[in-house]
Amino acid sequence: MSDDLQKRIAERAHQLWEEQGRPEGQDYQNWLQAEAEILGPPAGFVGPSETDDTGATQTEGDPMAGPKAEELGRP
């Protein structure tokens, strides 16, 4: 990761921390959020409202859960 990119992420993470009222213990979460905002989702990511390559909608809240049984035509 380039120094410029790390600096942008660090600045955004600091901004998030300031907006949250400077809570302790949120540095890692703020870094991840800033990184996601700046870099965007990883390649191949299927969000909860999108469909995967089978056309099934991913389960809300758990992107690793896969499609729901009823979406696959199972009872």
C-alpha positions in Angstrom: 0.0 0.0 0.0 1.4 3.4 -1.0 2.3 6.0 1.6 -0.2 8.4 0.1 -3.0 5.8 0.4 -2.1 5.0 4.0 -2.1 8.7 4.8 -5.6 9.1 3.3 -7.0 6.1 5.2 -5.4 7.3 8.5 -6.9 10.8 8.0 -10.3 9.4 7.3 -10.1 7.0 10.3 -9.1 10.0 12.5 -12.1 11.9 11.2 -14.4 9.0 12.0 -12.9 8.9 15.5 -13.5 12.6 15.9 -17.1 12.3 14.7 -17.8 9.5 17.2 -16.7 11.7 20.1 -13.1 10.2 20.4 -14.0 6.9 22.0 -11.3 4.6 23.1 -10.7 1.2 21.5 -12.2 2.0 18.1 -9.0 2.5 16.1 -9.1 -0.8 14.3 -12.8 -0.5 13.4 -12.3 3.1 12.2 -9.4 2.0 10.1 -11.4 -0.8 8.5 -14.3 1.6 7.8 -12.0 4.3 6.3 -10.2 1.7 4.2 -13.6 0.3 2.9 -14.8 3.9 2.1 -11.6 4.7 0.2 -10.9 1.4 -1.5 -14.4 0.2 -2.0 -15.6 -3.4 -1.6 -13.2 -6.3 -2.5 -13.4 -7.7 -5.9 -16.2 -10.3 -6.2 -18.0 -9.0 -3.1 -21.7 -9.6 -3.1 -23.6 -7.3 -0.8 -26.9 -8.3 1.0 -29.1 -6.6 -1.6 -27.1 -7.9 -4.6 -27.2 -11.4 -6.2 -24.4 -13.9 -6.6 -23.6 -15.7 -9.9 -26.5 -18.1 -9.4 -29.0 -15.2 -9.1 -29.8 -15.9 -5.5 -29.9 -13.1 -3.0 -27.4 -13.3 -0.2 -28.7 -13.7 3.4 -29.0 -10.4 5.1 -26.3 -9.6 7.7 -24.1 -12.6 6.9 -22.4 -12.4 3.5 -20.9 -15.9 4.0 -24.2 -17.6 4.7 -25.1 -18.0 1.0 -28.6 -18.1 -0.4 -31.6 -18.9 1.7 -33.2 -22.4 1.3 -36.4 -21.0 -0.3 -34.3 -19.1 -2.9 -33.0 -22.5 -4.0 -36.5 -23.9 -4.3 -36.1 -26.0 -1.1 -38.8 -26.1 1.6 
